[in-house]
Amino acid sequence: LASRYRPVGRRLGVITNGGGPGVLAADWACEIGLELGRLSPESVEKLAPGLPPLASLVDLIDLSEEAGPEHYRAALDAAFRDRGIDGVLAMFSPKEGIDGTAIANAVAEAKRLAPKPLLASWMGDLSVVAARQALRDAQIPQFRTPEAAVGAFGNIAKFYQNQQLLQ
C-alpha cells in the first residue's frame, strides 16, 4: 500500500523464468483467495512467437530458463495490456549465463508504462544484490520469496475489495 498503487482486482499475472517458483506463487495466490491472472488467447498468440521455444503461457507466463530482458519486456507489455490481469508479479531465479541485473533493468523500464501494480521477486542471495537495487531504485516493491510478493498483492487486492464494499 505504501507504493501507492491504485486499488485493483484479485487477478495476479505471474511472469517467471522458473516453473517451480512460479508454481509456489500460484499455489500461494490460491491459498489466500486470489485468482491467477491469465493471458487471453489473443495476447498469447501475439506473445508466443517472440519467446524461447520452451516457454509456456498456460496459467503462468513461464518464459523458460533461457529468458532474457527482451522476453521479460514483451511479457510485461502483454500482461499490462491484458484485461484478464489486474496486477503483475515478475519473478527471477538465477540461472548460469543469464544476467539478472539486465532483466531487472528491463522490468524497471517497463514500470514507467505500467497501468497496473507491478511487484518483483528476485530469488537468490549475492548474485542478485545489484538487481534488487535496480528494482528498489525504480520503486518496484521487491521480495525475496514468491509467497511474500503474492501476499503483498493480496493486501492491495483486499484494500480494493474493502473500498468497493464501503462504496
PyRosetta script that sets phi, psi and omega in degrees:
from pyrosetta import init, pose_from_sequence

init()
pose = pose_from_sequence("LASRYRPVGRRLGVITNGGGPGVLAADWACEIGLELGRLSPESVEKLAPGLPPLASLVDLIDLSEEAGPEHYRAALDAAFRDRGIDGVLAMFSPKEGIDGTAIANAVAEAKRLAPKPLLASWMGDLSVVAARQALRDAQIPQFRTPEAAVGAFGNIAKFYQNQQLLQ")
pose.set_psi(1, -30.6)
pose.set_omega(1, 179.7)
pose.set_phi(2, -67.2)
pose.set_psi(2, -19.9)
pose.set_omega(2, 179.5)
pose.set_phi(3, -76.3)
pose.set_psi(3, -5.1)
pose.set_omega(3, 175.2)
pose.set_phi(4, 64.3)
pose.set_psi(4, 28.9)
pose.set_omega(4, 172.1)
pose.set_phi(5, -68.6)
pose.set_psi(5, 137.5)
pose.set_omega(5, 177.5)
pose.set_phi(6, -72.1)
pose.set_psi(6, 151.6)
pose.set_omega(6, -176.7)
pose.set_phi(7, -57.9)
pose.set_psi(7, 147.5)
pose.set_omega(7, -177.8)
pose.set_phi(8, -140.4)
pose.set_psi(8, -174.6)
pose.set_omega(8, 177.2)
pose.set_phi(9, -82.6)
pose.set_psi(9, -159.5)
pose.set_omega(9, -171.7)
pose.set_phi(10, -107.5)
pose.set_psi(10, 7.7)
pose.set_omega(10, -174.6)
pose.set_phi(11, -97.4)
pose.set_psi(11, 110.6)
pose.set_omega(11, -177.5)
pose.set_phi(12, -102.6)
pose.set_psi(12, 119.1)
pose.set_omega(12, 174.0)
pose.set_phi(13, -85.5)
pose.set_psi(13, 132.5)
pose.set_omega(13, -177.0)
pose.set_phi(14, -113.3)
pose.set_psi(14, 117.8)
pose.set_omega(14, 176.4)
pose.set_phi(15, -107.2)
pose.set_psi(15, 125.3)
pose.set_omega(15, -174.4)
pose.set_phi(16, -145.5)
pose.set_psi(16, 160.6)
pose.set_omega(16, 172.0)
pose.set_phi(17, -110.2)
pose.set_psi(17, 9.4)
pose.set_omega(17, 179.2)
pose.set_phi(18, -142.3)
pose.set_psi(18, 122.0)
pose.set_omega(18, -177.3)
pose.set_phi(19, -61.2)
pose.set_psi(19, -42.2)
pose.set_omega(19, -178.0)
pose.set_phi(20, -59.2)
pose.set_psi(20, -55.0)
pose.set_omega(20, 178.0)
pose.set_phi(21, -61.8)
pose.set_psi(21, -33.2)
pose.set_omega(21, 177.0)
pose.set_phi(22, -63.6)
pose.set_psi(22, -40.2)
pose.set_omega(22, 177.7)
pose.set_phi(23, -66.3)
pose.set_psi(23, -38.2)
pose.set_omega(23, 175.6)
pose.set_phi(24, -58.3)
pose.set_psi(24, -44.6)
pose.set_omega(24, 179.4)
pose.set_phi(25, -63.9)
pose.set_psi(25, -45.1)
pose.set_omega(25, -179.2)
pose.set_phi(26, -63.3)
pose.set_psi(26, -43.4)
pose.set_omega(26, 179.5)
pose.set_phi(27, -62.1)
pose.set_psi(27, -43.0)
pose.set_omega(27, -178.9)
pose.set_phi(28, -68.7)
pose.set_psi(28, -36.5)
pose.set_omega(28, 177.0)
pose.set_phi(29, -58.5)
pose.set_psi(29, -45.9)
pose.set_omega(29, 178.9)
pose.set_phi(30, -65.0)
pose.set_psi(30, -39.3)
pose.set_omega(30, -178.7)
pose.set_phi(31, -60.9)
pose.set_psi(31, -36.2)
pose.set_omega(31, -176.6)
pose.set_phi(32, -99.8)
pose.set_psi(32, 13.0)
pose.set_omega(32, 173.0)
pose.set_phi(33, 87.2)
pose.set_psi(33, 17.1)
pose.set_omega(33, 174.7)
pose.set_phi(34, -92.4)
pose.set_psi(34, 167.0)
pose.set_omega(34, 174.0)
pose.set_phi(35, -109.8)
pose.set_psi(35, 149.2)
pose.set_omega(35, 175.1)
pose.set_phi(36, -82.3)
pose.set_psi(36, 118.5)
pose.set_omega(36, 178.2)
pose.set_phi(37, -72.5)
pose.set_psi(37, 131.4)
pose.set_omega(37, -177.7)
pose.set_phi(38, -120.3)
pose.set_psi(38, 143.5)
pose.set_omega(38, 176.2)
pose.set_phi(39, -69.7)
pose.set_psi(39, 144.2)
pose.set_omega(39, 175.9)
pose.set_phi(40, -69.3)
pose.set_psi(40, 159.5)
pose.set_omega(40, 176.8)
pose.set_phi(41, -55.4)
pose.set_psi(41, -35.4)
pose.set_omega(41, 179.3)
pose.set_phi(42, -66.2)
pose.set_psi(42, -42.5)
pose.set_omega(42, 178.5)
pose.set_phi(43, -64.3)
pose.set_psi(43, -41.9)
pose.set_omega(43, 178.8)
pose.set_phi(44, -61.4)
pose.set_psi(44, -43.3)
pose.set_omega(44, -178.7)
pose.set_phi(45, -61.7)
pose.set_psi(45, -37.3)
pose.set_omega(45, 179.3)
pose.set_phi(46, -75.5)
pose.set_psi(46, -39.1)
pose.set_omega(46, -173.0)
pose.set_phi(47, -79.8)
pose.set_psi(47, -41.2)
pose.set_omega(47, -170.6)
pose.set_phi(48, -53.4)
pose.set_psi(48, -43.3)
pose.set_omega(48, -176.1)
pose.set_phi(49, -61.6)
pose.set_psi(49, -24.8)
pose.set_omega(49, -177.6)
pose.set_phi(50, -93.2)
pose.set_psi(50, 5.2)
pose.set_omega(50, -176.6)
pose.set_phi(51, -102.6)
pose.set_psi(51, 162.7)
pose.set_omega(51, 176.1)
pose.set_phi(52, -59.1)
pose.set_psi(52, 154.4)
pose.set_omega(52, -175.6)
pose.set_phi(53, -57.8)
pose.set_psi(53, -31.5)
pose.set_omega(53, -177.2)
pose.set_phi(54, -89.7)
pose.set_psi(54, 4.6)
pose.set_omega(54, 179.3)
pose.set_phi(55, -65.5)
pose.set_psi(55, 149.6)
pose.set_omega(55, 179.2)
pose.set_phi(56, -132.2)
pose.set_psi(56, 132.0)
pose.set_omega(56, -178.7)
pose.set_phi(57, -115.6)
pose.set_psi(57, 21.5)
pose.set_omega(57, 176.5)
pose.set_phi(58, -92.7)
pose.set_psi(58, 121.2)
pose.set_omega(58, -176.5)
pose.set_phi(59, 66.4)
pose.set_psi(59, -85.8)
pose.set_omega(59, 176.6)
pose.set_phi(60, -76.5)
pose.set_psi(60, 159.9)
pose.set_omega(60, 170.3)
pose.set_phi(61, -100.6)
pose.set_psi(61, 82.5)
pose.set_omega(61, -176.5)
pose.set_phi(62, -92.1)
pose.set_psi(62, 104.9)
pose.set_omega(62, -175.2)
pose.set_phi(63, -79.0)
pose.set_psi(63, -8.2)
pose.set_omega(63, -179.0)
pose.set_phi(64, 81.9)
pose.set_psi(64, 165.9)
pose.set_omega(64, -177.5)
pose.set_phi(65, -63.4)
pose.set_psi(65, -19.4)
pose.set_omega(65, -177.0)
pose.set_phi(66, -89.0)
pose.set_psi(66, 3.4)
pose.set_omega(66, -174.8)
pose.set_phi(67, -65.5)
pose.set_psi(67, 136.5)
pose.set_omega(67, 176.7)
pose.set_phi(68, -116.6)
pose.set_psi(68, -175.9)
pose.set_omega(68, -178.1)
pose.set_phi(69, -55.0)
pose.set_psi(69, -39.9)
pose.set_omega(69, -178.2)
pose.set_phi(70, -65.2)
pose.set_psi(70, -32.2)
pose.set_omega(70, 178.4)
pose.set_phi(71, -71.4)
pose.set_psi(71, -41.8)
pose.set_omega(71, 176.7)
pose.set_phi(72, -63.0)
pose.set_psi(72, -43.1)
pose.set_omega(72, -179.7)
pose.set_phi(73, -58.8)
pose.set_psi(73, -46.2)
pose.set_omega(73, -179.6)
pose.set_phi(74, -65.0)
pose.set_psi(74, -41.8)
pose.set_omega(74, -179.6)
pose.set_phi(75, -66.6)
pose.set_psi(75, -40.8)
pose.set_omega(75, 177.5)
pose.set_phi(76, -63.3)
pose.set_psi(76, -43.0)
pose.set_omega(76, 178.6)
pose.set_phi(77, -59.6)
pose.set_psi(77, -44.6)
pose.set_omega(77, 179.4)
pose.set_phi(78, -63.6)
pose.set_psi(78, -43.6)
pose.set_omega(78, -179.4)
pose.set_phi(79, -66.5)
pose.set_psi(79, -39.0)
pose.set_omega(79, 179.4)
pose.set_phi(80, -65.1)
pose.set_psi(80, -32.9)
pose.set_omega(80, -177.8)
pose.set_phi(81, -84.1)
pose.set_psi(81, -22.0)
pose.set_omega(81, -172.7)
pose.set_phi(82, -78.9)
pose.set_psi(82, 130.7)
pose.set_omega(82, -178.2)
pose.set_phi(83, -76.0)
pose.set_psi(83, -10.3)
pose.set_omega(83, 179.4)
pose.set_phi(84, -87.7)
pose.set_psi(84, 4.8)
pose.set_omega(84, -178.4)
pose.set_phi(85, -128.3)
pose.set_psi(85, 127.9)
pose.set_omega(85, -179.1)
pose.set_phi(86, -98.9)
pose.set_psi(86, -22.9)
pose.set_omega(86, 179.4)
pose.set_phi(87, -156.4)
pose.set_psi(87, 161.2)
pose.set_omega(87, -173.7)
pose.set_phi(88, -129.2)
pose.set_psi(88, 135.4)
pose.set_omega(88, 172.1)
pose.set_phi(89, -113.7)
pose.set_psi(89, 114.4)
pose.set_omega(89, 175.7)
pose.set_phi(90, -95.3)
pose.set_psi(90, 123.4)
pose.set_omega(90, -177.5)
pose.set_phi(91, -119.4)
pose.set_psi(91, 149.5)
pose.set_omega(91, 177.5)
pose.set_phi(92, -139.4)
pose.set_psi(92, 128.9)
pose.set_omega(92, 171.8)
pose.set_phi(93, -110.4)
pose.set_psi(93, 127.2)
pose.set_omega(93, -178.4)
pose.set_phi(94, -57.3)
pose.set_psi(94, 134.5)
pose.set_omega(94, 178.1)
pose.set_phi(95, -133.5)
pose.set_psi(95, 143.0)
pose.set_omega(95, 178.0)
pose.set_phi(96, -58.1)
pose.set_psi(96, 127.8)
pose.set_omega(96, 176.5)
pose.set_phi(97, 84.6)
pose.set_psi(97, -0.5)
pose.set_omega(97, 179.1)
pose.set_phi(98, -110.0)
pose.set_psi(98, 128.4)
pose.set_omega(98, -176.5)
pose.set_phi(99, -86.8)
pose.set_psi(99, 100.2)
pose.set_omega(99, -179.4)
pose.set_phi(100, -64.0)
pose.set_psi(100, -30.1)
pose.set_omega(100, 179.1)
pose.set_phi(101, -70.6)
pose.set_psi(101, -40.0)
pose.set_omega(101, 177.4)
pose.set_phi(102, -63.3)
pose.set_psi(102, -37.9)
pose.set_omega(102, 178.0)
pose.set_phi(103, -68.7)
pose.set_psi(103, -41.7)
pose.set_omega(103, 176.8)
pose.set_phi(104, -60.3)
pose.set_psi(104, -39.8)
pose.set_omega(104, 177.6)
pose.set_phi(105, -64.4)
pose.set_psi(105, -37.5)
pose.set_omega(105, 177.1)
pose.set_phi(106, -65.6)
pose.set_psi(106, -40.3)
pose.set_omega(106, 177.3)
pose.set_phi(107, -65.0)
pose.set_psi(107, -41.7)
pose.set_omega(107, 178.5)
pose.set_phi(108, -61.8)
pose.set_psi(108, -41.0)
pose.set_omega(108, 177.2)
pose.set_phi(109, -63.3)
pose.set_psi(109, -43.5)
pose.set_omega(109, -178.0)
pose.set_phi(110, -64.4)
pose.set_psi(110, -29.3)
pose.set_omega(110, -177.4)
pose.set_phi(111, -60.9)
pose.set_psi(111, -30.5)
pose.set_omega(111, -178.4)
pose.set_phi(112, -59.2)
pose.set_psi(112, -28.8)
pose.set_omega(112, -178.6)
pose.set_phi(113, -104.4)
pose.set_psi(113, 8.4)
pose.set_omega(113, -173.7)
pose.set_phi(114, -74.1)
pose.set_psi(114, 117.4)
pose.set_omega(114, 175.2)
pose.set_phi(115, -88.2)
pose.set_psi(115, 0.3)
pose.set_omega(115, -175.9)
pose.set_phi(116, -131.5)
pose.set_psi(116, 161.1)
pose.set_omega(116, 175.4)
pose.set_phi(117, -57.8)
pose.set_psi(117, 137.3)
pose.set_omega(117, 177.1)
pose.set_phi(118, -126.9)
pose.set_psi(118, 124.0)
pose.set_omega(118, 177.0)
pose.set_phi(119, -122.8)
pose.set_psi(119, 162.9)
pose.set_omega(119, -178.6)
pose.set_phi(120, -138.2)
pose.set_psi(120, 151.5)
pose.set_omega(120, 172.8)
pose.set_phi(121, -136.9)
pose.set_psi(121, 106.4)
pose.set_omega(121, 177.4)
pose.set_phi(122, -104.5)
pose.set_psi(122, 104.9)
pose.set_omega(122, -176.9)
pose.set_phi(123, -83.1)
pose.set_psi(123, 154.6)
pose.set_omega(123, -178.4)
pose.set_phi(124, 119.8)
pose.set_psi(124, -174.5)
pose.set_omega(124, -177.7)
pose.set_phi(125, -125.8)
pose.set_psi(125, -104.2)
pose.set_omega(125, -176.0)
pose.set_phi(126, -62.6)
pose.set_psi(126, -30.0)
pose.set_omega(126, -176.6)
pose.set_phi(127, -70.0)
pose.set_psi(127, -14.6)
pose.set_omega(127, -177.5)
pose.set_phi(128, -119.8)
pose.set_psi(128, 13.3)
pose.set_omega(128, -178.7)
pose.set_phi(129, -59.7)
pose.set_psi(129, -47.8)
pose.set_omega(129, -179.1)
pose.set_phi(130, -64.8)
pose.set_psi(130, -37.4)
pose.set_omega(130, 179.1)
pose.set_phi(131, -65.3)
pose.set_psi(131, -43.7)
pose.set_omega(131, 178.3)
pose.set_phi(132, -62.1)
pose.set_psi(132, -36.7)
pose.set_omega(132, 178.1)
pose.set_phi(133, -65.9)
pose.set_psi(133, -39.7)
pose.set_omega(133, 177.4)
pose.set_phi(134, -61.7)
pose.set_psi(134, -39.8)
pose.set_omega(134, 178.1)
pose.set_phi(135, -67.8)
pose.set_psi(135, -41.9)
pose.set_omega(135, 177.0)
pose.set_phi(136, -60.8)
pose.set_psi(136, -44.7)
pose.set_omega(136, -179.8)
pose.set_phi(137, -60.1)
pose.set_psi(137, -32.8)
pose.set_omega(137, 179.1)
pose.set_phi(138, -85.7)
pose.set_psi(138, 3.3)
pose.set_omega(138, -179.7)
pose.set_phi(139, 59.4)
pose.set_psi(139, 40.2)
pose.set_omega(139, 174.7)
pose.set_phi(140, -99.0)
pose.set_psi(140, 119.6)
pose.set_omega(140, 177.4)
pose.set_phi(141, -59.1)
pose.set_psi(141, 125.4)
pose.set_omega(141, -177.3)
pose.set_phi(142, -130.9)
pose.set_psi(142, 147.0)
pose.set_omega(142, -171.8)
pose.set_phi(143, -134.3)
pose.set_psi(143, 153.8)
pose.set_omega(143, -179.4)
pose.set_phi(144, -78.1)
pose.set_psi(144, -25.3)
pose.set_omega(144, -177.7)
pose.set_phi(145, -125.4)
pose.set_psi(145, 151.2)
pose.set_omega(145, 177.3)
pose.set_phi(146, -60.9)
pose.set_psi(146, -38.9)
pose.set_omega(146, -177.4)
pose.set_phi(147, -62.8)
pose.set_psi(147, -40.9)
pose.set_omega(147, 179.0)
pose.set_phi(148, -64.5)
pose.set_psi(148, -39.9)
pose.set_omega(148, 179.1)
pose.set_phi(149, -66.3)
pose.set_psi(149, -43.3)
pose.set_omega(149, 178.1)
pose.set_phi(150, -63.5)
pose.set_psi(150, -40.6)
pose.set_omega(150, 177.2)
pose.set_phi(151, -60.5)
pose.set_psi(151, -38.9)
pose.set_omega(151, 178.0)
pose.set_phi(152, -64.0)
pose.set_psi(152, -42.9)
pose.set_omega(152, 177.1)
pose.set_phi(153, -64.5)
pose.set_psi(153, -36.1)
pose.set_omega(153, 176.8)
pose.set_phi(154, -58.6)
pose.set_psi(154, -38.3)
pose.set_omega(154, 176.8)
pose.set_phi(155, -63.4)
pose.set_psi(155, -41.9)
pose.set_omega(155, 178.4)
pose.set_phi(156, -63.4)
pose.set_psi(156, -44.9)
pose.set_omega(156, -179.0)
pose.set_phi(157, -64.7)
pose.set_psi(157, -40.1)
pose.set_omega(157, 178.4)
pose.set_phi(158, -65.5)
pose.set_psi(158, -39.6)
pose.set_omega(158, 177.0)
pose.set_phi(159, -59.5)
pose.set_psi(159, -44.3)
pose.set_omega(159, 178.3)
pose.set_phi(160, -60.3)
pose.set_psi(160, -47.6)
pose.set_omega(160, -179.1)
pose.set_phi(161, -60.9)
pose.set_psi(161, -43.0)
pose.set_omega(161, 178.8)
pose.set_phi(162, -63.3)
pose.set_psi(162, -39.0)
pose.set_omega(162, 177.8)
pose.set_phi(163, -64.2)
pose.set_psi(163, -40.1)
pose.set_omega(163, 178.8)
pose.set_phi(164, -63.6)
pose.set_psi(164, -41.8)
pose.set_omega(164, 179.6)
pose.set_phi(165, -64.9)
pose.set_psi(165, -38.7)
pose.set_omega(165, 179.3)
pose.set_phi(166, -65.5)
pose.set_psi(166, -32.3)
pose.set_omega(166, -178.9)
pose.set_phi(167, -80.0)
pose.dump_pdb("model.pdb")
